Amino acid sequence: MIKKWIIIHFLNKISRQKLIFNFYYYFQLPTLGNMAEVIRMPKMSDTMVEGVIATWLKKVGDTVKSGDTLAEVETDKATMELEAYQSGTLLHISIQEKQAVPINGIIAIIGKPNEDISTLLQQIQQESSSQISTNKITAPEPSPSTADSSFIEPTVQSIQHTPVPSNSGRVLASPLAKKMAKAQGYDLTTIQGTGEGGRIIKKDIEDLANLQPATSGSLSTTAFPILQEAYELIPVSQMRKTIAKRLTESKSVAPHFYLTISVNMDKIVASRANLNQYSTVKITFNDIIIKAVATAIRQHPQINTAWLGDNIRYNKHIHIGVAMSVDEGLLVPIIRFADHKSLSQIATEVKLLTQKADNKQLQPADWEGATFTISNLGMLGVESFTSIINPPAACILAVGEIKEVPIVKEGAIVSGHMMKATLTCDHRVVDGAVGAAFLKTLKELLQDPLRLLV
């Protein structure tokens, strides 16, 4: 009897739960389907940790269509557009301009006009306390005791030097002021005190010292400006944070070693002038170096590798990263399959990527996947330097200036165009002999550029 009662009770409980579920499904689900949707920060690059809202392009109350750009987001690589994935009305903005938010952090709410989102806002407030970083990009206000962050114009103060003796004929001055005046050769009777009752204090002597040089027994009328120390605090951008993190890790983890060669660039200098007579786009020395590096890598595939811990990745494709300097730091857009492209194609792509980098229009597809990197500072007059490996690639080539110098050729001193290039290698993957063999091939290609056309 008891067992039968338990079974009946269990079946009734299941029926009630089923009834509740059906009610919830048929009556509540449509409402939930129309609820406001939370917009979160997406991951816009492979190394992105957080993003900064650079500019809101929509404001609360605006109608938004799927595909509309809500805001511009500053990532660690570039400023990118944040698109809406649903249509509706922008009901709430959680992150103001110049504020940072981690990946998956709440940015805004889109829903139906005049929709009640009070419950959702309470949930956002609880989540924001632990997730959202409110570090502003704007510089902090200096405290009253801190020097102005901008340059301070020199000012000249006028100090009267009327003697102010006391009733007893004695000059009122603090012991420290007397000592300072004696050390600098000032006559106390000619100094106007600013202390209580006309007392000469330390500040009066310091002000006088800033205004004019001390002379023995007399005061010069030549005035000098009062200069103040100044500095400026600039918050670290997302790009600079990533550069600092990645290169610190690279230098700390990867055992770097360096190999340097000197290349006679006479034939390259002559060939480039001839090439530009026929090319529809101006070919630079860097374009030729990119082509030569890609060709040399094809003969030395071990250069085109990456250390992955338990595995070494041998890349069969050759994607050359070209380091470019921008206002916020350094970007490395990629010439993909560089070994299969002509000099004109490489030159065209480099110019396009340079324009996109300057205009902050680079997308993840433009910078992800480099298998080898070139950093060229020759155009800035740098003769030679070493670079830090751009992980996960195993090598990076630092290219210096092409400089006309005296060289010995067939026993005679002649003028020649020489260039130094330094290869940085990850010793976990690339050994010295492998790096040296690659540089030997690269040197031969640059000194006989016709081989690049074969």
Secondary structure, 3 states (H helix, E strand, C coil): CHHHHHHHHHHHHHHHHHHHHHHHHHHHHHHHHCCCEEEECCCCCCCCCEEEEEEECCCCCCEECCCCEEEEEECCCCEEEEECCCCEEEEEECCCCCCEEECCCEEEEEECCCCCCHHHHHHHHHHHHHHCCCCCCCCCCCCCCCCCCCCCCCECCCCCCCCCECCCCCECECHHHHHHHHHHCCCHHHCCCCCHHHCECHHHHHHHHHHCCECCCCECCCCCCECCCCCCCCCCCHHHHHHHHHHHHHHHHCCEEEEEEEEECHHHHHHHHHHHHHCCCCCCHHHHHHHHHHHHHHHCHHHCEEECCCCEEECCCCCEEECEEECCEEECCEECCHHHCCHHHHHHHHHHHHHHHHCCCCCHHHHCCCCEEEEECHHHCCCCCCCCCCCCECEEEEEEEEEEEEEEECCEEEEEEEEEEEEEEECCCCCHHHHHHHHHHHHHHHHCHHHHHC
